[in-house]
Amino acid sequence: MAHTTEKIIDKIKELKGTVLPSGKLILFGSQARRDATTDSDWDMLLLLDKEKIAPSDFDTYAYPFVDWGGTLESISA
């Protein structure tokens, strides 16, 4: 599982660089503590470099991570 986890983290970093270059992404929870099980989810906090967020920010910043999450099976295989 560790090898797959590293692949997923690499993909998250790549996506963060594309979608959120000036913001921050914080991984927390069992994946960050490295005590995740096969049923564990990925907890991420996106911090934007702006005073106030707009409803469209979900589509711009969060949705790409949600959309990509549906393809984890291809990395896990």
C-alpha positions in Angstrom: 0.0 0.0 0.0 2.9 2.4 0.7 3.9 2.4 -3.0 0.4 3.2 -4.1 0.1 5.9 -1.4 3.3 7.6 -2.8 1.8 7.6 -6.3 -1.4 9.2 -5.0 0.6 11.8 -3.1 2.6 12.6 -6.2 -0.6 13.0 -8.2 -2.1 15.3 -5.6 1.1 17.4 -5.7 1.0 17.6 -9.5 -2.7 18.6 -9.4 -2.1 21.1 -6.7 0.6 22.8 -8.8 -1.8 23.1 -11.7 -5.0 24.0 -9.9 -3.7 25.8 -6.8 -0.3 27.3 -7.6 -0.6 30.2 -5.1 -2.6 28.5 -2.4 -1.8 25.7 0.0 -3.0 22.2 0.3 -2.9 20.5 3.7 -3.2 16.7 4.0 -4.6 15.6 7.4 -6.1 12.6 9.0 -5.0 9.0 8.8 -3.3 9.4 5.4 -1.1 12.2 6.8 -0.3 10.2 9.9 0.5 7.2 7.8 -1.8 4.9 9.7 -4.5 4.7 7.0 -6.2 1.4 6.1 -7.5 0.4 2.7 -10.9 1.9 3.5 -9.4 5.3 4.6 -10.3 8.4 2.7 -8.1 11.4 1.8 -8.7 14.5 3.9 -7.4 17.7 2.3 -7.8 21.3 3.2 -7.4 23.9 0.4 -6.3 27.3 1.5 -6.8 30.1 -1.0 -4.8 33.2 -1.2 -7.8 35.5 -1.2 -9.9 37.5 1.4 -13.3 36.0 0.5 -14.2 32.9 -1.4 -17.0 32.8 -4.0 -19.3 29.9 -4.7 -17.5 29.4 -8.1 -14.3 28.7 -6.2 -15.5 25.2 -5.5 -15.6 24.5 -9.3 -12.2 26.2 -9.8 -10.2 24.8 -7.0 -11.9 21.8 -5.2 -13.7 20.1 -8.0 -10.6 19.0 -9.9 -9.5 17.1 -6.8 -13.0 15.5 -6.4 -13.2 14.7 -10.1 -9.7 13.1 -10.1 -10.5 11.1 -7.0 -12.8 9.0 -9.0 -9.8 7.7 -11.0 -7.9 6.3 -8.0 -8.6 2.8 -9.1 -6.3 3.3 -12.1 -3.4 4.2 -9.8 -4.1 1.5 -7.2 -4.1 -1.2 -9.8 
